[in-house]
Amino acid sequence: MTYLKGIVLGLVLANAGYFLWSRGVAKPAEAPVAAAAAPTLKLASESGEPRQRAASADAAVAESAQIAHDEPAADLLTNVKRCISVGPFRDVAEAAHAAATLRGGGYDPRQRVADGEVWAGVWVYLPLPAARAASDQMLSKLKAGGIDDALEMPGPNDASVISLGLYSDQKRAQARIAQAQSLGFNPGIADRKRTGNVYWIDIDLKPTDSLLNPADLQGEAGRIVRLEVKGCPAAPSAQQ
C-alpha cells in the first residue's frame, strides 16, 4: 500500500512539473538575458556629430590651403611701392618743415612746385544790411568796440560785407568771433583761397606703410592747415 502511494505521488509531481514548464514558469533564468538589450546602433547618416567633425576637418584643410596660397602673394606685395603727394603748401618754409618731419620718420621726401589753389585762411565777416545808414552804424560800433581793422568789401556771394579779418590761426579767429559777438553781432566764416605757385611733397610708400595723417605735418601749434593726400601725378613719359 505504501508503495502504491509513492507511485501516485510521483505521478502527481511529474504532472505538476510539466504543467509549470508548459506555462513558462521554468524560464525565469532566461529573462535577464533578454532584458539586457544590446546598445542601439546609429548610422553615420543618422548622427549629426560625425557630420560636424567631418565639416570641421574640411574647413581646416581649406583654411590651410588658403594660407598657403596667400603667403607668396603677401611676400611679393612688400616689394611694391606706391607714390603719394602731400600738400599743397603755401610757401617754401611750410614745405621744408613738412619734409623735415617726413625725413625724420624714415621717408625720402621730394619737393615740387606746381600751379594751383591753396588755402589762405579763415575769413571772419559780417553780412551787411541793405540800408547804407545801417552799415555805417555797424562800422562805428565795431571801431568803438576795438575792432579797428573792420572794412567793407565784396563777400562770398558778391554781396557787400564787413570784413573782420583773415586768420590762419584757430585761436585768433575764435577770439575775433567772440569779440564781435560781445558787441551783439553774429559773424559768419568762410575759407579763403588763392591761386599761384604751391608746393607738394612726394614720397614712396610700401603696402605695409600706413597712410599719412596730414595733421602730423602741421607746423606752428594752433595754425590751421588744409592739406590733402593723393596719388602722385603721372610721369611725363607716361602721359605721352
Residue, then its C-alpha position, 0 to 999 in steps of 0.5 A: m500500500t505504501y508503495l502504491k502511494g509513492i507511485v501516485l505521488g510521483l505521478v502527481l509531481a511529474n504532472a505538476g512539473y510539466f504543467l509549470w514548464s508548459r506555462g513558462v514558469a521554468k524560464p525565469a533564468e532566461a529573462p535577464v538575458a533578454a532584458a539586457a538589450a544590446p546598445t542601439l546602433k546609429l548610422a553615420s547618416e543618422s548622427g549629426e556629430p560625425r557630420q560636424r567633425a567631418a565639416s570641421a576637418d574640411a574647413a581646416v584643410a581649406e583654411s590651410a590651403q588658403i594660407a598657403h596660397d596667400e603667403p607668396a602673394a603677401d611676400l611679393l606685395t612688400n616689394v611694391k611701392r606706391c607714390i603719394s603727394v602731400g600738400p599743397f603748401r603755401d610757401v617754401a618754409e611750410a614745405a621744408h618743415a613738412a619734409a623735415t618731419l617726413r625725413g625724420g620718420g624714415y621717408d625720402p621726401r621730394q619737393r615740387v612746385a606746381d600751379g594751383e589753389v591753396w588755402a589762405g585762411v579763415w575769413v571772419y565777416l559780417p553780412l551787411p544790411a541793405a540800408r547804407a545808414a545801417s552799415d555805417q552804424m555797424l562800422s562805428k560800433l565795431k571801431a568803438g568796440g576795438i575792432d579797428d581793422a573792420l572794412e567793407m568789401p565784396g563777400p562770398n556771394d558778391a554781396s557787400v560785407i564787413s570784413l573782420g579779418l583773415y586768420s590762419d590761426q584757430k585761436r585768433a579767429q575764435a577770439r575775433i568771433a567772440q569779440a564781435q559777438s560781445l558787441g551783439f553781432n553774429p559773424g559768419i566764416a568762410d575759407r579763403k583761397r588763392t591761386g599761384n605757385v604751391y608746393w607738394i611733397d612726394i614720397d614712396l610708400k610700401p603696402t605695409d606703410s600706413l597712410l599719412n595723417p596730414a595733421d602730423l605735418q602741421g607746423e606752428a601749434g594752433r595754425i590751421v592747415r588744409l592739406e590733402v593726400k593723393g596719388c602722385p601725378a603721372a610721369p611725363s613719359a607716361q602721359q605721352 
